[in-house]
Amino acid sequence: MATLSNIALTLEFPLRVVLYPAPDVSGQWIAHGLETDVVTQGDSVEHALAMMADALDTLARHQAGQRRPLLRLRPAPVAPSVSLRGWSIRAYDARFPLP
């Protein structure tokens, strides 16, 4: 007989990440998770995405240790004063495996 303690549920969904050059540090990229409001920084687009994956993994592991939901979706706030003109925005369909 299956009990609740040995049933696992896997849920996959895309997380959108906006990538843009850091406005205050030359050569750095910012990755901002729109559904999670997690922000990371890296030396390249790939590094910023790798840092995002690491941040989400660390967050999920911490939440699991606290017996809380692994990932809580909370949309990033809208910042109307930020201008994206002149920035090279790249969209990625990144999949971040959760523990």
C-alpha positions in Angstrom: 0.0 0.0 0.0 1.4 3.4 -1.0 1.7 6.0 1.6 2.1 9.7 1.2 5.7 9.5 2.4 6.9 7.5 -0.6 5.1 9.2 -3.4 7.1 11.7 -5.6 5.8 14.2 -7.9 7.7 15.7 -10.8 6.5 18.9 -12.4 8.2 20.6 -15.3 7.5 24.1 -16.6 9.6 26.8 -18.3 11.2 29.6 -16.3 11.8 32.8 -18.2 15.1 34.5 -17.6 16.0 38.0 -18.9 19.6 38.5 -19.6 21.2 42.0 -20.0 24.6 43.6 -19.6 25.2 44.9 -16.1 24.7 48.7 -16.3 27.3 49.4 -13.6 30.1 46.8 -14.2 31.7 46.4 -17.6 31.9 42.8 -18.9 29.2 41.4 -16.5 25.8 40.0 -17.4 22.7 40.0 -15.2 20.2 37.1 -15.3 16.8 37.9 -13.8 14.3 35.1 -13.3 10.9 36.5 -14.1 8.8 33.9 -12.3 11.1 33.6 -9.3 12.6 37.1 -8.9 16.0 35.5 -8.5 18.9 37.7 -9.8 22.4 36.5 -10.6 25.5 37.9 -12.3 28.2 36.3 -14.5 31.2 37.1 -16.7 29.2 36.0 -19.8 25.6 35.1 -20.8 26.5 31.4 -20.2 28.0 32.1 -16.8 25.1 34.2 -15.7 22.7 31.3 -16.7 25.0 28.8 -14.9 24.8 31.0 -11.8 21.0 31.1 -12.1 20.9 27.3 -12.2 23.1 27.1 -9.2 21.0 29.7 -7.3 17.8 27.8 -8.0 19.4 24.5 -7.0 20.7 26.0 -3.8 17.3 27.5 -3.0 15.4 24.3 -3.8 17.8 22.2 -1.5 17.4 24.7 1.3 13.6 24.7 1.0 13.6 20.8 0.9 15.6 20.8 4.1 13.0 23.1 5.7 10.2 20.8 4.4 8.8 23.7 2.4 7.8 23.8 -1.3 11.0 23.6 -3.4 10.2 26.6 -5.5 7.8 29.4 -4.8 6.8 31.4 -7.9 6.6 35.1 -7.3 6.7 37.3 -10.3 9.5 39.9 -10.5 8.3 43.5 -9.9 7.8 45.7 -12.9 10.4 48.6 -13.0 9.0 51.2 -15.4 12.1 53.4 -15.0 14.5 50.9 -16.5 15.1 51.5 -20.1 16.2 48.5 -22.2 17.0 50.6 -25.3 20.4 49.8 -26.7 20.8 46.6 -24.7 21.1 43.2 -26.3 18.4 41.1 -24.8 18.6 37.4 -25.3 15.8 34.9 -24.5 16.6 31.3 -23.4 14.4 28.3 -22.8 16.5 27.1 -19.9 15.6 24.0 -17.9 16.8 24.0 -14.4 16.5 20.5 -12.7 15.3 20.7 -9.2 16.5 18.1 -6.6 
